[in-house]
Amino acid sequence: MSEIEDLKKNITEWIKQIRHEFEKFSDIPGRVIENTDSIQHNYELIYELKDQIEELKQEVNAMKLLQVSMLEKLNIRERKEVRSRIN
């Protein structure tokens, strides 16, 4: 009788272990979905930042053009002043 009881006990333990292992596998789809959502969100953030960087580049270029334009005007004024002093 002891062998039968041991067999029942072992079978019960195996079933518990199998259920425990199965629970680990059942968590995987939820984790995959969560990771997929996180990855998608990160890509969205990256594309937003990329667009913002592009806008900043355009603003910097516009500022450079304004600065060059202002320097050219200043240079023209200085030339006129020098010419007027010479004449």
C-alpha positions in Angstrom: 0.0 0.0 0.0 2.8 2.3 0.7 4.0 2.1 -2.9 0.6 3.1 -4.2 0.5 6.1 -1.8 4.0 7.1 -2.9 2.9 6.8 -6.6 -0.1 9.0 -5.9 2.0 11.5 -4.1 4.6 11.6 -7.0 1.8 12.0 -9.6 0.3 14.8 -7.6 3.7 16.5 -7.4 4.3 16.0 -11.1 0.9 17.5 -11.9 1.7 20.5 -9.7 5.1 20.9 -11.4 3.5 20.7 -14.9 0.9 23.2 -14.0 3.6 25.5 -12.6 5.6 25.2 -15.8 2.5 25.8 -17.9 1.7 29.0 -16.0 5.1 30.3 -17.0 4.3 29.7 -20.6 0.9 31.3 -20.3 2.6 34.5 -19.1 4.6 34.8 -22.3 1.9 36.1 -24.7 1.1 38.9 -22.2 4.8 39.8 -22.0 5.2 39.7 -25.8 2.2 42.0 -26.2 3.5 44.4 -23.6 7.0 44.5 -25.2 5.5 45.0 -28.6 3.5 47.9 -27.3 6.6 49.4 -25.7 8.6 49.0 -28.9 5.9 50.6 -30.9 5.7 53.5 -28.5 9.5 53.9 -28.6 9.4 54.1 -32.4 6.7 56.7 -32.3 8.8 58.8 -29.9 11.9 58.3 -32.1 10.0 59.6 -35.2 8.6 62.5 -33.3 12.1 63.4 -32.1 13.4 63.0 -35.7 10.8 65.5 -36.9 11.7 67.9 -34.1 15.4 67.7 -35.0 14.6 68.4 -38.6 12.6 71.4 -37.6 15.4 72.6 -35.4 17.9 72.2 -38.3 15.7 74.3 -40.5 15.4 77.0 -37.8 19.2 77.0 -37.4 19.7 77.4 -41.1 17.2 80.3 -41.2 19.1 82.0 -38.3 22.4 81.5 -40.2 20.9 83.1 -43.3 19.6 86.0 -41.2 23.0 86.5 -39.6 24.8 86.4 -43.0 22.3 88.9 -44.3 22.8 91.2 -41.3 26.6 90.9 -41.7 26.4 91.8 -45.4 24.2 94.9 -44.6 26.7 95.9 -41.9 29.6 95.4 -44.3 27.8 97.5 -47.0 27.2 100.4 -44.4 30.8 100.3 -43.4 32.0 100.5 -47.0 29.7 103.5 -47.6 31.0 105.2 -44.5 34.6 104.6 -45.6 33.8 106.0 -49.1 32.1 109.0 -47.7 35.1 109.8 -45.6 37.4 109.4 -48.6 35.4 111.7 -50.7 
